[in-house]
Amino acid sequence: MSRNGQYRTYDMAGTGIFVGHFSMPRGSAFALHWHDLHQLAWSAKGLLRVGSEQGVWLLPPSLALWIPAGIPHTTESAGDAVMRSPYVDPACSEHIGWPEPTVVEVTGLLRALIDHLIRTDLAPDARSRAEAVLLDELRPVPVTSVSAPLPRDPRARTVAEALRADPADARTLTDWGAQAGASSRTLARLFVAETGLAFGQWRERARMQAAMPHLAAGLPIESVAHRVGYATASSFTAAFHRLVGVTPRQYFPVRD
């Protein structure tokens, strides 16, 4: 990896896909970087957080993110993760015309193909066939990024950081006014101006972000709902589906 985080040292001679395989202990992060190759950001274990100008994605092993070459992004582990990330030569994937980061489903076949292509002893023709099948197996899923950027103004930021620490806190902007040193109207204006979201929208997205590590750990939906401020599992599930595009169990399938 180069100083700015670009992967420039992979030997792609004779291959169209190189699979990067490494551990990312909890809290590991790659600062803003980009690649000359397309990347399929995927973790076989744990939860990844990938951010770019286009959004922020939290990715369990059931999902991966196609990141087109040249897109600046950050990557961090939200728990102990094991990256198995294919890097794809753009010349071999011209039929994949996704100009922006795109979430794909990690099927059993796709997982097996990634594991298969880690091998270094494959004959060139066998490797070429497996690479072609892997690219054919990429299927977008209707998952929306859930971004809750922090406001810059210290008054609104005080509220936002407190809610990130305790997403179940149900205080209104009026309640927050004395602690933040601003009126509810000023705080409401600051959230819209600096995050692009009304306060209620921002808090809901922050709650979804807080919920995902708990869901990835296999906690019951009802327990997760209470931890992030929802009275019932059904109200949490409805909000998750509306914001993310799928239900919690579709995003985090229960595996045997």
C-alpha positions as CSV (number, residue, x, y, z in Angstrom):
1,M,0.0,0.0,0.0
2,S,1.4,3.4,-0.9
3,R,1.6,6.4,1.4
4,N,-1.8,7.7,0.4
5,G,-3.4,4.3,0.7
6,Q,-3.5,3.4,-2.9
7,Y,-2.8,-0.3,-3.7
8,R,0.0,-0.1,-6.3
9,T,2.0,-3.2,-5.6
10,Y,-0.3,-6.0,-6.5
11,D,1.0,-8.2,-9.3
12,M,-1.9,-8.5,-11.7
13,A,0.2,-10.2,-14.4
14,G,-1.9,-12.9,-15.9
15,T,-4.9,-12.2,-13.7
16,G,-7.9,-9.9,-13.7
17,I,-8.6,-10.2,-10.0
18,F,-6.3,-10.2,-7.0
19,V,-7.8,-11.0,-3.6
20,G,-6.4,-9.0,-0.7
21,H,-6.6,-11.1,2.5
22,F,-5.7,-9.6,5.9
23,S,-7.0,-9.2,9.5
24,M,-8.4,-5.9,10.7
25,P,-8.6,-5.9,14.6
26,R,-11.3,-3.7,16.1
27,G,-10.7,-0.1,15.4
28,S,-8.4,-0.7,12.5
29,A,-8.8,2.0,9.8
30,F,-7.5,3.1,6.4
31,A,-7.7,6.9,6.0
32,L,-9.0,8.4,2.8
33,H,-7.4,6.6,-0.1
34,W,-8.3,5.3,-3.6
35,H,-7.3,2.5,-6.0
36,D,-6.3,2.2,-9.6
37,L,-8.4,-1.0,-9.5
38,H,-12.0,-1.6,-8.8
39,Q,-12.5,-3.0,-5.3
40,L,-15.1,-5.3,-3.8
41,A,-14.9,-4.4,-0.1
42,W,-15.9,-7.5,1.8
43,S,-15.2,-8.9,5.2
44,A,-15.6,-12.6,5.8
45,K,-16.0,-11.9,9.5
46,G,-17.0,-8.8,11.4
47,L,-18.5,-5.5,10.3
48,L,-16.9,-3.0,8.0
49,R,-17.6,0.7,7.7
50,V,-16.8,2.2,4.3
51,G,-17.3,6.0,3.7
52,S,-17.1,8.2,0.6
53,E,-18.6,11.4,-0.7
54,Q,-21.5,9.2,-1.9
55,G,-22.4,7.9,1.6
56,V,-21.5,5.6,4.5
57,W,-22.1,1.8,4.4
58,L,-22.0,-0.7,7.3
59,L,-21.2,-4.1,5.7
60,P,-21.8,-7.4,7.4
61,P,-20.4,-10.6,5.7
62,S,-23.7,-10.9,3.8
63,L,-23.0,-7.7,1.8
64,A,-20.0,-6.2,0.0
65,L,-19.4,-2.8,-1.6
66,W,-18.2,-2.4,-5.2
67,I,-16.0,0.7,-5.2
68,P,-15.1,1.9,-8.7
69,A,-11.5,2.7,-9.4
70,G,-10.5,6.2,-8.4
71,I,-13.2,6.8,-5.8
72,P,-11.7,8.2,-2.6
73,H,-13.0,6.3,0.4
74,T,-12.2,5.3,4.0
75,T,-12.4,1.8,5.5
76,E,-12.6,0.8,9.1
77,S,-13.5,-2.2,11.2
78,A,-16.5,-1.9,13.6
79,G,-15.3,-5.1,15.3
80,D,-12.6,-7.7,14.7
81,A,-12.8,-8.2,10.9
82,V,-11.2,-10.4,8.3
83,M,-10.9,-8.7,4.9
84,R,-11.1,-10.7,1.8
85,S,-11.3,-8.0,-0.8
86,P,-11.1,-8.7,-4.5
87,Y,-9.4,-6.0,-6.6
88,V,-10.5,-6.0,-10.2
89,D,-8.7,-4.8,-13.3
90,P,-11.0,-2.3,-15.0
91,A,-10.1,-3.8,-18.4
92,C,-11.6,-7.1,-17.3
93,S,-14.9,-5.7,-16.0
94,E,-16.0,-3.1,-18.6
95,H,-19.5,-4.7,-18.6
96,I,-20.0,-3.6,-15.0
97,G,-21.0,0.0,-15.5
98,W,-21.5,1.1,-12.0
99,P,-20.1,4.7,-11.7
100,E,-20.7,4.9,-7.9
101,P,-20.2,2.6,-5.0
102,T,-22.8,-0.2,-5.2
103,V,-23.9,-2.8,-2.6
104,V,-24.0,-6.4,-3.7
105,E,-25.2,-9.6,-2.1
106,V,-22.5,-12.0,-1.0
107,T,-24.1,-15.3,-1.9
108,G,-22.6,-18.7,-0.9
109,L,-21.2,-19.0,-4.4
110,L,-19.6,-15.5,-4.4
111,R,-18.0,-16.3,-1.0
112,A,-16.6,-19.6,-2.3
113,L,-15.2,-17.9,-5.4
114,I,-13.4,-15.3,-3.3
115,D,-11.9,-18.0,-1.1
116,H,-11.0,-20.0,-4.3
117,L,-9.2,-17.0,-5.9
118,I,-7.0,-16.5,-2.8
119,R,-5.1,-19.5,-4.0
120,T,-1.8,-18.9,-5.9
121,D,-1.6,-22.3,-7.5
122,L,-4.5,-22.1,-9.9
123,A,-3.7,-22.7,-13.6
124,P,-4.3,-19.6,-15.7
125,D,-7.3,-21.0,-17.5
126,A,-8.9,-22.2,-14.3
127,R,-8.3,-18.8,-12.7
128,S,-9.8,-17.0,-15.7
129,R,-13.0,-19.1,-15.5
130,A,-13.4,-18.5,-11.8
131,E,-12.9,-14.7,-12.3
132,A,-15.5,-14.6,-15.0
133,V,-18.0,-16.4,-12.8
134,L,-17.2,-14.1,-9.8
135,L,-18.0,-11.0,-11.9
136,D,-21.2,-12.6,-13.2
137,E,-22.3,-13.3,-9.6
138,L,-22.3,-9.6,-8.6
139,R,-25.9,-8.7,-7.9
140,P,-26.9,-5.3,-6.6
141,V,-29.2,-5.1,-3.6
142,P,-31.5,-2.1,-2.8
143,V,-29.5,-1.0,0.2
144,T,-29.2,2.7,0.9
145,S,-26.3,4.2,2.8
146,V,-27.1,5.6,6.2
147,S,-25.0,8.7,6.8
148,A,-25.4,10.9,9.9
149,P,-22.6,13.5,9.6
150,L,-21.6,15.5,12.6
151,P,-22.4,19.2,12.5
152,R,-19.4,21.6,12.8
153,D,-21.0,24.2,15.1
154,P,-20.0,23.3,18.7
155,R,-23.6,23.8,20.0
156,A,-25.2,21.3,17.6
157,R,-22.1,19.1,17.8
158,T,-22.6,18.8,21.5
159,V,-26.1,17.3,20.9
160,A,-25.0,15.1,18.1
161,E,-22.1,13.6,20.1
162,A,-24.3,13.0,23.1
163,L,-26.8,11.1,20.9
164,R,-24.1,9.0,19.3
165,A,-23.0,8.0,22.8
166,D,-26.6,7.3,23.9
167,P,-28.9,6.9,20.9
168,A,-31.8,6.0,23.1
169,D,-31.8,9.5,24.6
170,A,-35.3,10.8,23.8
171,R,-34.8,14.5,24.7
172,T,-36.1,17.1,22.3
173,L,-34.2,20.1,21.0
174,T,-36.0,22.2,23.5
175,D,-34.6,19.9,26.3
176,W,-31.1,20.1,24.8
177,G,-31.2,23.9,24.6
178,A,-29.8,24.6,28.1
179,Q,-27.0,22.1,27.8
180,A,-26.0,23.2,24.3
181,G,-26.3,26.9,24.9
182,A,-28.7,27.6,22.1
183,S,-32.5,27.8,21.5
184,S,-34.3,24.9,19.9
185,R,-34.9,27.0,16.8
186,T,-31.1,27.7,16.5
187,L,-30.3,24.0,16.9
188,A,-32.8,23.0,14.4
189,R,-31.4,25.5,11.9
190,L,-27.9,24.3,12.5
191,F,-28.7,20.6,11.9
192,V,-30.3,21.4,8.6
193,A,-27.6,23.8,7.5
194,E,-24.6,21.6,8.5
195,T,-25.8,18.0,8.0
196,G,-28.5,18.5,5.3
197,L,-31.0,16.7,7.7
198,A,-33.7,17.8,10.0
199,F,-32.9,16.9,13.6
200,G,-35.4,14.1,13.7
201,Q,-34.0,12.6,10.5
202,W,-30.4,12.9,11.8
203,R,-31.3,11.2,15.1
204,E,-33.0,8.3,13.2
205,R,-30.0,7.7,11.0
206,A,-27.7,7.9,14.0
207,R,-29.9,5.2,15.7
208,M,-29.6,3.0,12.7
209,Q,-25.8,3.3,12.6
210,A,-25.7,2.5,16.3
211,A,-28.0,-0.5,15.8
212,M,-25.9,-2.2,13.2
213,P,-23.0,-3.5,15.3
214,H,-25.6,-5.0,17.7
215,L,-27.5,-6.7,14.9
216,A,-24.2,-8.0,13.5
217,A,-23.4,-9.5,16.9
218,G,-26.7,-11.4,16.7
219,L,-28.6,-9.6,19.4
220,P,-32.4,-10.1,19.3
221,I,-34.2,-7.3,17.3
222,E,-36.2,-6.3,20.4
223,S,-33.1,-5.8,22.5
224,V,-31.5,-3.8,19.8
225,A,-34.6,-1.7,19.4
226,H,-34.6,-0.7,23.1
227,R,-30.9,0.0,23.0
228,V,-31.3,2.6,20.3
229,G,-34.5,4.2,21.5
230,Y,-37.4,2.3,20.0
231,A,-40.3,1.1,22.1
232,T,-41.0,-2.0,20.1
233,A,-39.2,-4.3,17.6
234,S,-41.9,-3.6,15.0
235,S,-41.3,0.2,15.1
236,F,-37.6,-0.3,14.9
237,T,-38.0,-2.8,12.0
238,A,-40.3,-0.4,10.1
239,A,-37.8,2.5,10.5
240,F,-34.9,0.3,9.5
241,H,-36.7,-0.9,6.3
242,R,-37.7,2.7,5.4
243,L,-34.2,4.1,5.8
244,V,-32.0,1.2,4.7
245,G,-34.2,-0.4,2.1
246,V,-34.4,-3.9,3.6
247,T,-35.4,-5.4,7.0
248,P,-32.8,-6.0,9.7
249,R,-33.0,-9.8,9.1
250,Q,-32.4,-9.3,5.3
251,Y,-29.4,-7.1,6.1
252,F,-28.1,-9.4,8.8
253,P,-29.3,-13.0,7.9
254,V,-29.3,-15.5,10.7
255,R,-26.7,-18.1,9.9
256,D,-26.5,-21.6,11.3
